[in-house]
Amino acid sequence: MARQAVRVWYDPEGDYLEVLFERKAGYFRETKHDQVMEKVDNEGKVIGFSILKVSSFKKEPLELALS
């Protein structure tokens, strides 16, 4: 099985975290949690996610199923 790189980017000023499993065209769509967006490709496969105000999860972990 081939290894796949994951791209993680954090902006401390914006308190924004982005994690991409694949580097390909796609778009962000809403999830059930208002701070989390999932990135999907044109077929609807999840290829990443982003979290706004990520520091707000210091005391309790965030748990959310992506599509």
PDB file of N, CA, C and O in Angstrom:
ATOM      1  N   MET A   1       0.845  -1.182   0.000  1.00  0.00           N
ATOM      2  CA  MET A   1       0.000   0.000   0.000  1.00  0.00           C
ATOM      3  C   MET A   1       0.893   1.249   0.000  1.00  0.00           C
ATOM      4  O   MET A   1       1.800   1.371   0.822  1.00  0.00           O
ATOM      5  N   ALA A   2       0.631   2.145  -0.905  1.00  0.00           N
ATOM      6  CA  ALA A   2       1.425   3.365  -1.025  1.00  0.00           C
ATOM      7  C   ALA A   2       1.062   4.359   0.076  1.00  0.00           C
ATOM      8  O   ALA A   2      -0.101   4.493   0.457  1.00  0.00           O
ATOM      9  N   ARG A   3       2.075   5.046   0.572  1.00  0.00           N
ATOM     10  CA  ARG A   3       1.833   6.088   1.576  1.00  0.00           C
ATOM     11  C   ARG A   3       1.261   7.314   0.904  1.00  0.00           C
ATOM     12  O   ARG A   3       1.602   7.633  -0.235  1.00  0.00           O
ATOM     13  N   GLN A   4       0.395   7.990   1.615  1.00  0.00           N
ATOM     14  CA  GLN A   4      -0.219   9.203   1.084  1.00  0.00           C
ATOM     15  C   GLN A   4       0.066  10.348   2.053  1.00  0.00           C
ATOM     16  O   GLN A   4      -0.165  10.229   3.256  1.00  0.00           O
ATOM     17  N   ALA A   5       0.562  11.439   1.522  1.00  0.00           N
ATOM     18  CA  ALA A   5       0.865  12.604   2.347  1.00  0.00           C
ATOM     19  C   ALA A   5      -0.420  13.342   2.706  1.00  0.00           C
ATOM     20  O   ALA A   5      -1.357  13.412   1.911  1.00  0.00           O
ATOM     21  N   VAL A   6      -0.444  13.885   3.903  1.00  0.00           N
ATOM     22  CA  VAL A   6      -1.552  14.701   4.363  1.00  0.00           C
ATOM     23  C   VAL A   6      -1.010  16.117   4.533  1.00  0.00           C
ATOM     24  O   VAL A   6       0.052  16.307   5.126  1.00  0.00           O
ATOM     25  N   ARG A   7      -1.724  17.098   4.023  1.00  0.00           N
ATOM     26  CA  ARG A   7      -1.307  18.501   4.135  1.00  0.00           C
ATOM     27  C   ARG A   7      -2.079  19.137   5.284  1.00  0.00           C
ATOM     28  O   ARG A   7      -3.310  19.128   5.286  1.00  0.00           O
ATOM     29  N   VAL A   8      -1.359  19.690   6.262  1.00  0.00           N
ATOM     30  CA  VAL A   8      -1.967  20.342   7.419  1.00  0.00           C
ATOM     31  C   VAL A   8      -1.487  21.780   7.447  1.00  0.00           C
ATOM     32  O   VAL A   8      -0.288  22.043   7.355  1.00  0.00           O
ATOM     33  N   TRP A   9      -2.415  22.702   7.574  1.00  0.00           N
ATOM     34  CA  TRP A   9      -2.081  24.120   7.613  1.00  0.00           C
ATOM     35  C   TRP A   9      -2.863  24.780   8.737  1.00  0.00           C
ATOM     36  O   TRP A   9      -4.072  24.583   8.861  1.00  0.00           O
ATOM     37  N   TYR A  10      -2.162  25.570   9.563  1.00  0.00           N
ATOM     38  CA  TYR A  10      -2.802  26.285  10.663  1.00  0.00           C
ATOM     39  C   TYR A  10      -2.450  27.759  10.571  1.00  0.00           C
ATOM     40  O   TYR A  10      -1.282  28.119  10.421  1.00  0.00           O
ATOM     41  N   ASP A  11      -3.457  28.605  10.661  1.00  0.00           N
ATOM     42  CA  ASP A  11      -3.279  30.057  10.678  1.00  0.00           C
ATOM     43  C   ASP A  11      -3.604  30.537  12.089  1.00  0.00           C
ATOM     44  O   ASP A  11      -4.778  30.607  12.454  1.00  0.00           O
ATOM     45  N   PRO A  12      -2.580  30.874  12.901  1.00  0.00           N
ATOM     46  CA  PRO A  12      -2.851  31.276  14.279  1.00  0.00           C
ATOM     47  C   PRO A  12      -3.624  32.591  14.390  1.00  0.00           C
ATOM     48  O   PRO A  12      -4.412  32.762  15.320  1.00  0.00           O
ATOM     49  N   GLU A  13      -3.416  33.508  13.469  1.00  0.00           N
ATOM     50  CA  GLU A  13      -4.152  34.776  13.515  1.00  0.00           C
ATOM     51  C   GLU A  13      -5.634  34.578  13.260  1.00  0.00           C
ATOM     52  O   GLU A  13      -6.474  35.188  13.920  1.00  0.00           O
ATOM     53  N   GLY A  14      -5.950  33.726  12.304  1.00  0.00           N
ATOM     54  CA  GLY A  14      -7.347  33.450  11.982  1.00  0.00           C
ATOM     55  C   GLY A  14      -7.929  32.317  12.806  1.00  0.00           C
ATOM     56  O   GLY A  14      -9.132  32.060  12.750  1.00  0.00           O
ATOM     57  N   ASP A  15      -7.061  31.617  13.593  1.00  0.00           N
ATOM     58  CA  ASP A  15      -7.473  30.465  14.391  1.00  0.00           C
ATOM     59  C   ASP A  15      -8.182  29.441  13.501  1.00  0.00           C
ATOM     60  O   ASP A  15      -9.284  28.983  13.803  1.00  0.00           O
ATOM     61  N   TYR A  16      -7.512  29.097  12.392  1.00  0.00           N
ATOM     62  CA  TYR A  16      -8.083  28.272  11.334  1.00  0.00           C
ATOM     63  C   TYR A  16      -7.158  27.096  11.043  1.00  0.00           C
ATOM     64  O   TYR A  16      -5.954  27.282  10.866  1.00  0.00           O
ATOM     65  N   LEU A  17      -7.709  25.895  10.995  1.00  0.00           N
ATOM     66  CA  LEU A  17      -6.962  24.684  10.679  1.00  0.00           C
ATOM     67  C   LEU A  17      -7.544  24.061   9.412  1.00  0.00           C
ATOM     68  O   LEU A  17      -8.761  23.961   9.254  1.00  0.00           O
ATOM     69  N   GLU A  18      -6.659  23.649   8.522  1.00  0.00           N
ATOM     70  CA  GLU A  18      -7.100  22.971   7.298  1.00  0.00           C
ATOM     71  C   GLU A  18      -6.275  21.703   7.129  1.00  0.00           C
ATOM     72  O   GLU A  18      -5.050  21.736   7.249  1.00  0.00           O
ATOM     73  N   VAL A  19      -6.939  20.589   6.852  1.00  0.00           N
ATOM     74  CA  VAL A  19      -6.287  19.305   6.632  1.00  0.00           C
ATOM     75  C   VAL A  19      -6.786  18.763   5.296  1.00  0.00           C
ATOM     76  O   VAL A  19      -7.989  18.610   5.083  1.00  0.00           O
ATOM     77  N   LEU A  20      -5.837  18.475   4.396  1.00  0.00           N
ATOM     78  CA  LEU A  20      -6.187  17.926   3.088  1.00  0.00           C
ATOM     79  C   LEU A  20      -5.569  16.548   2.928  1.00  0.00           C
ATOM     80  O   LEU A  20      -4.369  16.367   3.132  1.00  0.00           O
ATOM     81  N   PHE A  21      -6.399  15.577   2.560  1.00  0.00           N
ATOM     82  CA  PHE A  21      -5.942  14.210   2.338  1.00  0.00           C
ATOM     83  C   PHE A  21      -5.435  14.027   0.912  1.00  0.00           C
ATOM     84  O   PHE A  21      -4.580  13.181   0.652  1.00  0.00           O
ATOM     85  N   GLU A  22      -5.964  14.819   0.001  1.00  0.00           N
ATOM     86  CA  GLU A  22      -5.574  14.764  -1.408  1.00  0.00           C
ATOM     87  C   GLU A  22      -5.492  16.176  -1.956  1.00  0.00           C
ATOM     88  O   GLU A  22      -6.264  17.047  -1.557  1.00  0.00           O
ATOM     89  N   ARG A  23      -4.558  16.404  -2.871  1.00  0.00           N
ATOM     90  CA  ARG A  23      -4.435  17.716  -3.511  1.00  0.00           C
ATOM     91  C   ARG A  23      -5.082  17.619  -4.881  1.00  0.00           C
ATOM     92  O   ARG A  23      -4.440  17.273  -5.873  1.00  0.00           O
ATOM     93  N   LYS A  24      -6.364  17.931  -4.912  1.00  0.00           N
ATOM     94  CA  LYS A  24      -7.106  17.914  -6.168  1.00  0.00           C
ATOM     95  C   LYS A  24      -8.249  18.905  -6.077  1.00  0.00           C
ATOM     96  O   LYS A  24      -8.574  19.401  -4.998  1.00  0.00           O
ATOM     97  N   ALA A  25      -8.843  19.184  -7.198  1.00  0.00           N
ATOM     98  CA  ALA A  25      -9.944  20.151  -7.251  1.00  0.00           C
ATOM     99  C   ALA A  25     -11.109  19.672  -6.390  1.00  0.00           C
ATOM    100  O   ALA A  25     -11.401  18.479  -6.311  1.00  0.00           O
ATOM    101  N   GLY A  26     -11.750  20.616  -5.761  1.00  0.00           N
ATOM    102  CA  GLY A  26     -12.897  20.295  -4.924  1.00  0.00           C
ATOM    103  C   GLY A  26     -13.487  21.564  -4.351  1.00  0.00           C
ATOM    104  O   GLY A  26     -13.101  22.671  -4.727  1.00  0.00           O
ATOM    105  N   TYR A  27     -14.420  21.394  -3.445  1.00  0.00           N
ATOM    106  CA  TYR A  27     -15.063  22.550  -2.833  1.00  0.00           C
ATOM    107  C   TYR A  27     -15.430  22.206  -1.389  1.00  0.00           C
ATOM    108  O   TYR A  27     -15.594  21.039  -1.033  1.00  0.00           O
ATOM    109  N   PHE A  28     -15.554  23.250  -0.571  1.00  0.00           N
ATOM    110  CA  PHE A  28     -15.939  23.064   0.821  1.00  0.00           C
ATOM    111  C   PHE A  28     -17.453  23.113   0.946  1.00  0.00           C
ATOM    112  O   PHE A  28     -18.122  23.908   0.285  1.00  0.00           O
ATOM    113  N   ARG A  29     -17.984  22.246   1.808  1.00  0.00           N
ATOM    114  CA  ARG A  29     -19.422  22.272   2.090  1.00  0.00           C
ATOM    115  C   ARG A  29     -19.629  22.148   3.595  1.00  0.00           C
ATOM    116  O   ARG A  29     -18.765  21.652   4.318  1.00  0.00           O
ATOM    117  N   GLU A  30     -20.782  22.603   4.046  1.00  0.00           N
ATOM    118  CA  GLU A  30     -21.116  22.614   5.466  1.00  0.00           C
ATOM    119  C   GLU A  30     -21.253  21.202   6.024  1.00  0.00           C
ATOM    120  O   GLU A  30     -21.548  20.249   5.303  1.00  0.00           O
ATOM    121  N   THR A  31     -21.029  21.098   7.331  1.00  0.00           N
ATOM    122  CA  THR A  31     -21.287  19.862   8.064  1.00  0.00           C
ATOM    123  C   THR A  31     -22.321  20.173   9.147  1.00  0.00           C
ATOM    124  O   THR A  31     -22.857  21.281   9.199  1.00  0.00           O
ATOM    125  N   LYS A  32     -22.594  19.212   9.993  1.00  0.00           N
ATOM    126  CA  LYS A  32     -23.546  19.436  11.083  1.00  0.00           C
ATOM    127  C   LYS A  32     -22.994  20.371  12.144  1.00  0.00           C
ATOM    128  O   LYS A  32     -23.753  20.915  12.946  1.00  0.00           O
ATOM    129  N   HIS A  33     -21.678  20.566  12.161  1.00  0.00           N
ATOM    130  CA  HIS A  33     -21.048  21.463  13.134  1.00  0.00           C
ATOM    131  C   HIS A  33     -20.726  22.779  12.439  1.00  0.00           C
ATOM    132  O   HIS A  33     -20.075  22.782  11.394  1.00  0.00           O
ATOM    133  N   ASP A  34     -21.175  23.897  13.007  1.00  0.00           N
ATOM    134  CA  ASP A  34     -21.026  25.187  12.334  1.00  0.00           C
ATOM    135  C   ASP A  34     -19.587  25.676  12.194  1.00  0.00           C
ATOM    136  O   ASP A  34     -19.343  26.622  11.445  1.00  0.00           O
ATOM    137  N   GLN A  35     -18.629  25.066  12.888  1.00  0.00           N
ATOM    138  CA  GLN A  35     -17.233  25.468  12.774  1.00  0.00           C
ATOM    139  C   GLN A  35     -16.446  24.589  11.807  1.00  0.00           C
ATOM    140  O   GLN A  35     -15.284  24.878  11.519  1.00  0.00           O
ATOM    141  N   VAL A  36     -17.057  23.530  11.306  1.00  0.00           N
ATOM    142  CA  VAL A  36     -16.346  22.559  10.470  1.00  0.00           C
ATOM    143  C   VAL A  36     -16.936  22.516   9.064  1.00  0.00           C
ATOM    144  O   VAL A  36     -18.151  22.447   8.874  1.00  0.00           O
ATOM    145  N   MET A  37     -16.031  22.559   8.086  1.00  0.00           N
ATOM    146  CA  MET A  37     -16.418  22.389   6.682  1.00  0.00           C
ATOM    147  C   MET A  37     -15.650  21.176   6.158  1.00  0.00           C
ATOM    148  O   MET A  37     -14.504  20.956   6.549  1.00  0.00           O
ATOM    149  N   GLU A  38     -16.261  20.398   5.288  1.00  0.00           N
ATOM    150  CA  GLU A  38     -15.538  19.300   4.666  1.00  0.00           C
ATOM    151  C   GLU A  38     -15.272  19.647   3.213  1.00  0.00           C
ATOM    152  O   GLU A  38     -16.110  20.260   2.551  1.00  0.00           O
ATOM    153  N   LYS A  39     -14.104  19.256   2.717  1.00  0.00           N
ATOM    154  CA  LYS A  39     -13.775  19.484   1.315  1.00  0.00           C
ATOM    155  C   LYS A  39     -14.017  18.188   0.572  1.00  0.00           C
ATOM    156  O   LYS A  39     -13.533  17.131   0.975  1.00  0.00           O
ATOM    157  N   VAL A  40     -14.770  18.274  -0.518  1.00  0.00           N
ATOM    158  CA  VAL A  40     -15.096  17.100  -1.318  1.00  0.00           C
ATOM    159  C   VAL A  40     -14.687  17.335  -2.764  1.00  0.00           C
ATOM    160  O   VAL A  40     -14.617  18.473  -3.228  1.00  0.00           O
ATOM    161  N   ASP A  41     -14.415  16.234  -3.472  1.00  0.00           N
ATOM    162  CA  ASP A  41     -14.110  16.351  -4.890  1.00  0.00           C
ATOM    163  C   ASP A  41     -15.416  16.366  -5.689  1.00  0.00           C
ATOM    164  O   ASP A  41     -16.500  16.379  -5.106  1.00  0.00           O
ATOM    165  N   ASN A  42     -15.315  16.364  -6.990  1.00  0.00           N
ATOM    166  CA  ASN A  42     -16.514  16.450  -7.842  1.00  0.00           C
ATOM    167  C   ASN A  42     -17.428  15.234  -7.731  1.00  0.00           C
ATOM    168  O   ASN A  42     -18.604  15.308  -8.088  1.00  0.00           O
ATOM    169  N   GLU A  43     -16.893  14.110  -7.235  1.00  0.00           N
ATOM    170  CA  GLU A  43     -17.718  12.909  -7.042  1.00  0.00           C
ATOM    171  C   GLU A  43     -18.303  12.840  -5.631  1.00  0.00           C
ATOM    172  O   GLU A  43     -19.049  11.912  -5.319  1.00  0.00           O
ATOM    173  N   GLY A  44     -17.972  13.811  -4.775  1.00  0.00           N
ATOM    174  CA  GLY A  44     -18.496  13.837  -3.416  1.00  0.00           C
ATOM    175  C   GLY A  44     -17.629  13.129  -2.392  1.00  0.00           C
ATOM    176  O   GLY A  44     -18.029  13.009  -1.234  1.00  0.00           O
ATOM    177  N   LYS A  45     -16.441  12.653  -2.787  1.00  0.00           N
ATOM    178  CA  LYS A  45     -15.522  11.984  -1.873  1.00  0.00           C
ATOM    179  C   LYS A  45     -14.830  13.033  -0.999  1.00  0.00           C
ATOM    180  O   LYS A  45     -14.333  14.039  -1.506  1.00  0.00           O
ATOM    181  N   VAL A  46     -14.802  12.795   0.311  1.00  0.00           N
ATOM    182  CA  VAL A  46     -14.151  13.730   1.230  1.00  0.00           C
ATOM    183  C   VAL A  46     -12.642  13.693   0.997  1.00  0.00           C
ATOM    184  O   VAL A  46     -12.016  12.634   1.046  1.00  0.00           O
ATOM    185  N   ILE A  47     -12.070  14.873   0.743  1.00  0.00           N
ATOM    186  CA  ILE A  47     -10.629  14.975   0.517  1.00  0.00           C
ATOM    187  C   ILE A  47      -9.958  15.896   1.542  1.00  0.00           C
ATOM    188  O   ILE A  47      -8.764  16.180   1.436  1.00  0.00           O
ATOM    189  N   GLY A  48     -10.724  16.360   2.530  1.00  0.00           N
ATOM    190  CA  GLY A  48     -10.156  17.199   3.570  1.00  0.00           C
ATOM    191  C   GLY A  48     -11.230  17.847   4.413  1.00  0.00           C
ATOM    192  O   GLY A  48     -12.423  17.599   4.237  1.00  0.00           O
ATOM    193  N   PHE A  49     -10.779  18.687   5.340  1.00  0.00           N
ATOM    194  CA  PHE A  49     -11.712  19.426   6.185  1.00  0.00           C
ATOM    195  C   PHE A  49     -11.027  20.668   6.727  1.00  0.00           C
ATOM    196  O   PHE A  49      -9.801  20.776   6.705  1.00  0.00           O
ATOM    197  N   SER A  50     -11.834  21.605   7.216  1.00  0.00           N
ATOM    198  CA  SER A  50     -11.312  22.806   7.860  1.00  0.00           C
ATOM    199  C   SER A  50     -12.111  23.070   9.130  1.00  0.00           C
ATOM    200  O   SER A  50     -13.280  22.704   9.245  1.00  0.00           O
ATOM    201  N   ILE A  51     -11.430  23.729  10.092  1.00  0.00           N
ATOM    202  CA  ILE A  51     -12.066  24.058  11.367  1.00  0.00           C
ATOM    203  C   ILE A  51     -11.791  25.519  11.680  1.00  0.00           C
ATOM    204  O   ILE A  51     -10.637  25.944  11.720  1.00  0.00           O
ATOM    205  N   LEU A  52     -12.847  26.286  11.901  1.00  0.00           N
ATOM    206  CA  LEU A  52     -12.732  27.668  12.339  1.00  0.00           C
ATOM    207  C   LEU A  52     -12.705  27.701  13.861  1.00  0.00           C
ATOM    208  O   LEU A  52     -13.304  26.848  14.516  1.00  0.00           O
ATOM    209  N   LYS A  53     -12.013  28.682  14.422  1.00  0.00           N
ATOM    210  CA  LYS A  53     -11.907  28.824  15.882  1.00  0.00           C
ATOM    211  C   LYS A  53     -11.460  27.519  16.521  1.00  0.00           C
ATOM    212  O   LYS A  53     -12.050  27.068  17.503  1.00  0.00           O
ATOM    213  N   VAL A  54     -10.431  26.920  15.971  1.00  0.00           N
ATOM    214  CA  VAL A  54      -9.960  25.610  16.439  1.00  0.00           C
ATOM    215  C   VAL A  54      -9.515  25.642  17.898  1.00  0.00           C
ATOM    216  O   VAL A  54      -9.599  24.622  18.581  1.00  0.00           O
ATOM    217  N   SER A  55      -9.046  26.781  18.391  1.00  0.00           N
ATOM    218  CA  SER A  55      -8.604  26.855  19.787  1.00  0.00           C
ATOM    219  C   SER A  55      -9.760  26.698  20.780  1.00  0.00           C
ATOM    220  O   SER A  55      -9.520  26.468  21.965  1.00  0.00           O
ATOM    221  N   SER A  56     -10.989  26.816  20.323  1.00  0.00           N
ATOM    222  CA  SER A  56     -12.136  26.656  21.228  1.00  0.00           C
ATOM    223  C   SER A  56     -12.314  25.205  21.680  1.00  0.00           C
ATOM    224  O   SER A  56     -13.131  24.924  22.556  1.00  0.00           O
ATOM    225  N   PHE A  57     -11.551  24.286  21.083  1.00  0.00           N
ATOM    226  CA  PHE A  57     -11.659  22.865  21.438  1.00  0.00           C
ATOM    227  C   PHE A  57     -10.545  22.431  22.385  1.00  0.00           C
ATOM    228  O   PHE A  57     -10.183  21.255  22.407  1.00  0.00           O
ATOM    229  N   LYS A  58      -9.997  23.356  23.164  1.00  0.00           N
ATOM    230  CA  LYS A  58      -8.918  23.032  24.094  1.00  0.00           C
ATOM    231  C   LYS A  58      -9.379  22.118  25.223  1.00  0.00           C
ATOM    232  O   LYS A  58      -8.630  21.238  25.649  1.00  0.00           O
ATOM    233  N   LYS A  59     -10.596  22.313  25.710  1.00  0.00           N
ATOM    234  CA  LYS A  59     -11.063  21.557  26.875  1.00  0.00           C
ATOM    235  C   LYS A  59     -11.761  20.262  26.496  1.00  0.00           C
ATOM    236  O   LYS A  59     -11.671  19.274  27.226  1.00  0.00           O
ATOM    237  N   GLU A  60     -12.445  20.253  25.383  1.00  0.00           N
ATOM    238  CA  GLU A  60     -13.158  19.057  24.946  1.00  0.00           C
ATOM    239  C   GLU A  60     -12.813  18.773  23.491  1.00  0.00           C
ATOM    240  O   GLU A  60     -12.744  19.695  22.677  1.00  0.00           O
ATOM    241  N   PRO A  61     -12.596  17.510  23.160  1.00  0.00           N
ATOM    242  CA  PRO A  61     -12.277  17.190  21.766  1.00  0.00           C
ATOM    243  C   PRO A  61     -13.509  17.345  20.863  1.00  0.00           C
ATOM    244  O   PRO A  61     -14.650  17.206  21.304  1.00  0.00           O
ATOM    245  N   LEU A  62     -13.245  17.627  19.625  1.00  0.00           N
ATOM    246  CA  LEU A  62     -14.299  17.703  18.616  1.00  0.00           C
ATOM    247  C   LEU A  62     -14.468  16.323  18.004  1.00  0.00           C
ATOM    248  O   LEU A  62     -13.488  15.706  17.586  1.00  0.00           O
ATOM    249  N   GLU A  63     -15.683  15.840  17.949  1.00  0.00           N
ATOM    250  CA  GLU A  63     -15.951  14.565  17.316  1.00  0.00           C
ATOM    251  C   GLU A  63     -17.067  14.770  16.305  1.00  0.00           C
ATOM    252  O   GLU A  63     -18.159  15.224  16.648  1.00  0.00           O
ATOM    253  N   LEU A  64     -16.778  14.427  15.051  1.00  0.00           N
ATOM    254  CA  LEU A  64     -17.726  14.662  13.976  1.00  0.00           C
ATOM    255  C   LEU A  64     -17.454  13.684  12.849  1.00  0.00           C
ATOM    256  O   LEU A  64     -16.302  13.507  12.454  1.00  0.00           O
ATOM    257  N   ALA A  65     -18.472  13.057  12.333  1.00  0.00           N
ATOM    258  CA  ALA A  65     -18.325  12.155  11.197  1.00  0.00           C
ATOM    259  C   ALA A  65     -18.390  12.971   9.901  1.00  0.00           C
ATOM    260  O   ALA A  65     -19.303  13.774   9.709  1.00  0.00           O
ATOM    261  N   LEU A  66     -17.422  12.759   9.029  1.00  0.00           N
ATOM    262  CA  LEU A  66     -17.456  13.388   7.708  1.00  0.00           C
ATOM    263  C   LEU A  66     -18.180  12.454   6.757  1.00  0.00           C
ATOM    264  O   LEU A  66     -18.158  11.236   6.934  1.00  0.00           O
ATOM    265  N   SER A  67     -18.815  13.020   5.761  1.00  0.00           N
ATOM    266  CA  SER A  67     -19.604  12.214   4.810  1.00  0.00           C
ATOM    267  C   SER A  67     -18.777  11.210   4.062  1.00  0.00           C
ATOM    268  O   SER A  67     -19.306  10.469   3.234  1.00  0.00           O
TER     269      SER A  67
END
